[in-house]
Amino acid sequence: MLEHGLGFLGGLVLLIVGGRWLVNASVDAARRLNVSSLLVGLTLVAWGTSAP
């Protein structure tokens, strides 16, 4: 039972960190390309989250 709880918490932490990294990288890409963050959100983030 403890192993399942630790696995769940570890996965949750990785999910939160990965999501934060994705958002920060997307905002950085929008700034470098001089485009709207909305445009990047609709393309890069949508593609990245639906790819798996």
N, C-alpha and C positions, 0 to 999 in steps of 0.2 A: 504494500500500500504506500509506503514511504517513497519507493522508487517511482511510482506513478505520479505522485505529487511533485517530486523533484523534477521529473521529466516534463510535467505540465508547466511548472514555473520556469524552467529553463527555456522551453519553447516559447512561452509568453514573452520573456525578456528578449529573446532573439527576434521575435516578431515586432516588438516595439522599437528596438534598435534599428532593425532593417527598414521599417517604415519611415523612421526619422531620417535615416541616411538617404532613402529614395527621395523624400521631399526636399532635403537640402541640396542634393545633386541636381534635381530638376530646376530648382530656383536658380542655382548657379549656371546651369546650361541656358536658361532663359536670359539671364543677364549677359552672358558671353555672346549669345547670338543676337542680342538686341531685339528680342521678341517678347510678346506678352506672356506672363506666367500662365494665363489661362490657355493659351495656345499650346504651351509645353505640357500643361496638365491634361489637355484633351488628346495629345498625341503620345508623347513619351510615357507618361504615367499610365495611361489607358493601355498602351501596348504592353508595357512591362508587367502590369498586374494581370492581364489576360493571357500572357504567353505560357505560363506554367499550365 
